[in-house]
Amino acid sequence: MAAAAGKPSVKTALVLGLKIVASIALFAWLYRKVDWVNAENTIVHARLEWLGAAFLLLFTSNVGGALQWNRLLRAAGIDIPFWKVLSYYHVGLFFNNFLPANVGGDFARVLDASRASEVSRTTAFSTVLLDRMIGTVALGALAVLTTLPGLDDSHLNFRMLLGLWGGALVFFTFTCLMLWAVFHPKLLAAIEGLLGRVGLGQLKPALDELSERLAMFRGQRRMFMELFAIALGVQVMRIGVHVLVGRALGLTVPTAYFFLFVPLLAVIVSLPISFNGIGVREGAGIWLFGLVGLGQAAAFTLQFTTYLVAFAVSLIGGVVFLVRIPYRRAESRTPRRPEE
């Protein structure tokens, strides 16, 4: 059984290693393609007021994301003050910078929510899982919707754009099916049977508990429609962040193209190709924005600067994490009173 349990970790390490290699290879390709002197000059002369506006808009979108998660927490019976939910959300964003596939950030949110409310980690995990999936469905829907008007753009290759729209449609359909499958009991039974065959039957109790927690959300269609609307608003604001960064860099790209390319770019980056999308983000940005005449250095700078803005916003979570360390250490040393 130990050996069998060790195999997934070896596979995970191998996949992670391949993603890191892919990121290095992509950046090696970018190193030869991009005019770094031009890119550096563009960043140095960026207008700080536009970058500040991008920072504030991204923070606002994170408030929307925290509201979305907070709604799910309340539906699961987890009552946490919103300011704490917002701080946990940013701590998760901070850890996403250093750990693969956003798993670190999600795990941090699960730990914080379960610790603050004294509920099981499985209950907290169910809220994070649904929060992530609703956001992904909203991203797929936006990519499908914003690509449609571009099919009539005479400046773009119709067949190429039709292929991108088809890919976005497949992604959206797949994410919808995943969200549907989460609430499907028969699928859970099939997963449990598969895990039993590969020697991971010990996970069955955890899956059963997760199924019970997810059952709390079944039938709450109005809530999911509200959350989907919030998720769409969050995604639109994050497109706006790219627009503001473009203005800061002095790029003359029409706003309509940001709404066309950024959702597609987000879909591409979400695919498990490289480590946290590194290399894929910049390479895809060069290709997509190059379709409307943006130079390679400018397109690279747009994506890299937007990433720096996102990193700067996530540092809020880093500060929260560092500030609370002494308080949590003090809490761990304080013995709990016995219940009367």
SEFIGU-44125 format. One record per residue (C-alpha): residue in one letter; x, y, z. Coordinates in Angstrom, 1 decimal. Example, Ala and Ser with C-alpha at 12.3 -4.5 7.8 and 13.67 -1.06 7.14 Angstrom:
A 12.3 -4.5 7.8;
S 13.7 -1.1 7.1;
END
This chain:
M 0.0 0.0 0.0;
A 2.8 2.4 0.7;
A 4.3 1.9 -2.6;
A 1.0 2.4 -4.3;
A 0.5 5.6 -2.3;
G 4.0 6.8 -3.4;
K 3.3 6.5 -7.1;
P 1.1 9.6 -7.4;
S 3.7 11.8 -5.7;
V 6.4 10.6 -8.1;
K 4.0 11.3 -11.0;
T 3.2 14.7 -9.7;
A 6.9 15.5 -9.3;
L 7.5 14.4 -12.9;
V 4.7 16.5 -14.3;
L 5.9 19.5 -12.3;
G 9.4 19.0 -13.6;
L 8.1 18.9 -17.2;
K 6.2 22.1 -16.7;
I 9.3 23.8 -15.3;
V 11.3 22.6 -18.4;
A 8.5 23.9 -20.6;
S 8.7 27.3 -18.9;
I 12.5 27.5 -19.3;
A 12.2 26.5 -23.0;
L 9.6 29.1 -23.7;
F 11.6 31.8 -22.0;
A 14.7 30.7 -24.0;
W 12.6 31.2 -27.2;
L 11.3 34.6 -26.0;
Y 14.9 35.6 -25.2;
R 15.8 35.3 -28.8;
K 12.6 36.9 -30.1;
V 12.2 40.0 -27.9;
D 14.1 43.2 -28.3;
W 15.0 43.6 -24.6;
V 16.3 47.1 -24.9;
N 13.0 48.3 -26.4;
A 11.1 46.4 -23.8;
E 13.1 47.9 -20.9;
N 12.6 51.4 -22.3;
T 8.9 50.9 -22.5;
I 8.7 49.8 -18.9;
V 11.0 52.6 -17.6;
H 8.8 55.3 -19.2;
A 5.5 53.8 -18.1;
R 3.0 56.3 -16.6;
L 2.7 55.7 -12.9;
E -0.9 57.2 -12.6;
W -2.2 54.5 -15.1;
L -0.3 51.8 -13.3;
G -1.8 53.0 -10.0;
A -5.3 52.9 -11.6;
A -4.6 49.3 -12.7;
F -3.5 48.4 -9.2;
L -6.7 49.8 -7.7;
L -8.9 48.1 -10.4;
L -7.3 44.7 -9.8;
F -7.7 45.1 -6.0;
T -11.4 45.9 -6.6;
S -11.7 42.8 -8.7;
N -10.2 40.8 -5.8;
V -12.9 42.3 -3.5;
G -15.4 40.9 -5.9;
G -13.7 37.6 -5.9;
A -13.7 37.6 -2.1;
L -17.4 38.5 -2.1;
Q -18.0 35.5 -4.3;
W -16.2 33.1 -2.0;
N -17.8 34.7 1.1;
R -21.3 33.9 -0.3;
L -20.3 30.2 -0.7;
L -18.8 30.2 2.9;
R -22.1 31.5 4.3;
A -24.1 29.0 2.3;
A -21.9 26.3 3.9;
G -22.6 27.6 7.4;
I -19.2 29.2 7.7;
D -19.6 32.7 9.3;
I -16.4 34.7 9.0;
P -16.3 38.6 8.9;
F -15.8 39.8 5.4;
W -12.5 41.6 6.2;
K -11.1 38.3 7.2;
V -12.3 36.6 4.1;
L -10.7 39.4 2.0;
S -7.4 39.0 3.9;
Y -7.5 35.2 3.4;
Y -8.2 35.7 -0.3;
H -5.1 37.9 -0.7;
V -3.0 35.4 1.3;
G -4.1 32.8 -1.2;
L -3.1 35.1 -4.1;
F 0.3 35.6 -2.5;
F 1.1 31.9 -2.3;
N -0.1 31.4 -5.8;
N 3.1 33.2 -6.9;
F 5.3 30.5 -5.6;
L 3.4 27.2 -5.8;
P 2.3 25.4 -8.9;
A -1.2 25.4 -10.4;
N -2.6 27.8 -7.7;
V -2.8 24.8 -5.4;
G -0.8 26.6 -2.7;
G -3.2 29.6 -2.7;
D -6.3 27.3 -2.5;
F -4.7 25.2 0.2;
A -4.0 28.4 2.2;
R -7.6 29.5 1.9;
V -8.9 26.1 3.0;
L -6.6 26.2 6.1;
D -7.6 29.8 7.0;
A -11.3 29.3 6.6;
S -11.4 26.0 8.6;
R -9.2 27.5 11.4;
A -11.3 30.7 11.7;
S -14.6 28.8 11.8;
E -13.6 25.5 13.4;
V -15.3 23.5 10.6;
S -13.7 20.6 8.9;
R -11.2 21.2 6.1;
T -13.4 19.3 3.7;
T -16.2 21.8 4.3;
A -13.9 24.7 3.6;
F -12.5 22.9 0.6;
S -15.9 22.5 -0.9;
T -16.3 26.3 -0.9;
V -12.9 26.9 -2.5;
L -13.6 24.2 -5.1;
L -16.9 25.7 -6.2;
D -15.4 29.2 -6.1;
R -12.7 28.1 -8.5;
M -15.0 26.3 -10.8;
I -17.6 29.2 -11.0;
G -14.7 31.5 -11.9;
T -13.5 29.1 -14.6;
V -17.0 28.8 -16.1;
A -17.3 32.6 -16.2;
L -13.9 32.9 -17.9;
G -14.9 30.3 -20.5;
A -18.3 32.1 -21.1;
L -16.6 35.5 -21.5;
A -14.0 34.0 -24.0;
V -16.8 32.6 -26.1;
L -18.9 35.8 -26.0;
T -16.0 38.3 -26.7;
T -14.6 36.3 -29.6;
L -17.8 36.3 -31.6;
P -17.7 40.0 -32.7;
G -14.1 39.5 -33.8;
L -15.2 37.0 -36.4;
D -16.4 39.9 -38.6;
D -13.1 41.9 -38.1;
S -11.5 42.3 -41.5;
H -8.1 42.8 -39.9;
L -8.0 39.3 -38.5;
N -7.8 35.9 -40.2;
F -11.3 34.4 -40.1;
R -10.2 30.8 -40.0;
M -7.6 31.4 -37.3;
L -10.1 33.3 -35.1;
L -12.8 30.7 -35.8;
G -10.4 28.1 -34.5;
L -9.7 30.1 -31.4;
W -13.5 30.6 -30.8;
G -14.0 26.8 -31.2;
G -11.3 26.2 -28.6;
A -12.9 28.7 -26.2;
L -16.2 26.9 -26.8;
V -14.7 23.5 -26.0;
F -13.1 25.0 -22.8;
F -16.4 26.5 -21.8;
T -18.3 23.3 -22.4;
F -15.7 21.3 -20.5;
T -15.9 23.6 -17.5;
C -19.7 23.4 -17.4;
L -19.5 19.6 -17.5;
M -17.0 19.7 -14.6;
L -19.3 21.9 -12.5;
W -22.2 19.6 -13.3;
A -20.2 16.5 -12.5;
V -19.3 17.9 -9.0;
F -23.0 17.5 -8.0;
H -23.5 14.1 -9.7;
P -23.5 11.2 -7.1;
K -23.0 8.5 -9.7;
L -19.7 10.2 -10.8;
L -18.4 10.2 -7.3;
A -19.2 6.4 -7.0;
A -17.2 5.8 -10.2;
I -14.2 7.8 -8.9;
E -14.3 5.9 -5.6;
G -14.3 2.6 -7.5;
L -11.3 3.8 -9.7;
L -9.4 4.8 -6.6;
G -10.0 1.5 -5.0;
R -8.5 -0.3 -8.1;
V -5.3 1.7 -7.9;
G -4.8 1.2 -4.2;
L -6.2 4.5 -3.0;
G -9.4 3.3 -1.4;
Q -8.4 5.0 1.8;
L -9.6 8.3 0.2;
K -13.2 7.1 0.1;
P -14.2 8.6 3.5;
A -12.9 12.0 2.5;
L -14.8 11.8 -0.8;
D -18.0 10.8 1.0;
E -17.6 13.8 3.3;
L -16.9 16.1 0.4;
S -20.1 14.8 -1.4;
E -22.1 15.5 1.8;
R -20.7 19.1 1.9;
L -21.4 19.7 -1.8;
A -25.0 18.5 -1.3;
M -25.6 21.6 0.7;
F -25.3 23.7 -2.5;
R -27.6 21.6 -4.7;
G -30.8 23.3 -5.8;
Q -29.5 26.8 -5.0;
R -29.9 28.0 -8.6;
R -30.4 31.7 -7.6;
M -27.2 31.8 -5.6;
F -25.2 30.3 -8.5;
M -26.7 32.8 -10.9;
E -25.7 35.6 -8.6;
L -22.2 34.2 -8.2;
F -21.9 33.7 -11.9;
A -22.8 37.4 -12.4;
I -20.1 38.4 -9.9;
A -17.6 36.2 -11.5;
L -18.3 37.8 -14.9;
G -17.8 41.2 -13.4;
V -14.5 40.2 -11.9;
Q -13.3 38.9 -15.2;
V -14.3 42.1 -17.0;
M -12.4 44.2 -14.4;
R -9.3 42.1 -15.0;
I -9.6 42.8 -18.7;
G -9.7 46.5 -17.7;
V -6.5 46.0 -15.8;
H -4.8 45.0 -19.1;
V -6.3 48.1 -20.8;
L -5.0 50.4 -18.1;
V -1.5 48.8 -18.2;
G -1.6 49.3 -22.0;
R -2.3 53.0 -21.5;
A 0.5 53.2 -19.0;
L 2.9 51.8 -21.5;
G 1.7 54.1 -24.3;
L 0.3 51.3 -26.5;
T -2.2 52.2 -29.1;
V -4.3 49.0 -29.1;
P -8.1 49.6 -29.3;
T -9.9 48.5 -26.2;
A -12.1 46.1 -28.2;
Y -9.0 44.0 -28.9;
F -8.3 43.6 -25.2;
F -11.8 42.2 -24.7;
L -11.1 39.9 -27.7;
F -7.6 38.6 -26.7;
V -7.4 38.8 -22.8;
P -10.1 36.1 -22.2;
L -8.5 33.9 -24.8;
L -5.1 34.5 -23.2;
A -6.5 33.6 -19.8;
V -7.9 30.4 -21.1;
I -4.6 29.5 -22.7;
V -2.6 30.3 -19.5;
S -5.0 28.1 -17.5;
L -4.0 25.0 -19.4;
P -1.5 22.8 -17.6;
I 1.4 23.5 -20.0;
S 4.0 25.3 -17.9;
F 4.8 26.3 -14.3;
N 2.1 28.8 -13.3;
G 1.7 29.8 -16.9;
I 5.2 31.3 -17.0;
G 6.4 31.6 -20.6;
V 3.0 30.6 -22.0;
R 1.5 33.9 -20.8;
E 4.1 36.0 -22.5;
G 4.4 33.8 -25.6;
A 0.6 33.7 -26.2;
G 0.4 37.5 -25.6;
I 3.0 38.1 -28.3;
W 1.1 35.9 -30.7;
L -2.4 37.2 -30.0;
F -1.6 40.9 -29.9;
G 0.8 40.5 -32.8;
L -2.3 39.8 -34.9;
V -3.2 43.4 -34.7;
G 0.2 44.8 -35.3;
L 1.7 45.1 -31.8;
G 5.4 44.5 -31.8;
Q 6.9 41.5 -29.9;
A 8.7 43.7 -27.4;
A 5.5 45.8 -26.7;
A 3.4 42.6 -26.4;
F 5.8 41.0 -24.1;
T 6.0 44.2 -22.0;
L 2.2 44.4 -21.8;
Q 1.9 40.9 -20.3;
F 5.0 41.1 -18.0;
T 3.9 44.5 -16.6;
T 0.4 43.2 -16.0;
Y 1.9 40.3 -14.1;
L 4.0 42.7 -12.0;
V 0.9 44.7 -11.1;
A -0.8 41.4 -10.1;
F 2.2 40.5 -8.0;
A 2.2 43.9 -6.3;
V -1.5 43.5 -5.4;
S -0.8 40.0 -4.0;
L 1.9 41.4 -1.7;
I -1.0 42.6 0.4;
G -1.6 39.0 1.3;
G 2.1 38.6 2.0;
V 2.0 41.5 4.5;
V -1.1 40.0 6.1;
F 0.6 36.6 6.4;
L 3.7 38.1 8.1;
V 1.8 40.4 10.5;
R -0.4 37.6 11.8;
I 2.4 35.1 12.5;
P 3.1 36.5 16.1;
Y -0.7 36.4 16.9;
R -1.1 32.8 15.7;
R 2.0 31.8 17.7;
A 0.5 33.4 20.8;
E -2.8 31.6 20.2;
S -1.0 28.2 19.8;
R 0.7 28.7 23.2;
T -2.5 29.7 25.0;
P -4.2 26.6 26.4;
R -7.9 26.3 25.7;
R -10.3 26.3 28.6;
P -12.0 23.0 29.3;
E -15.7 23.0 28.3;
E -18.0 23.3 31.3;
END
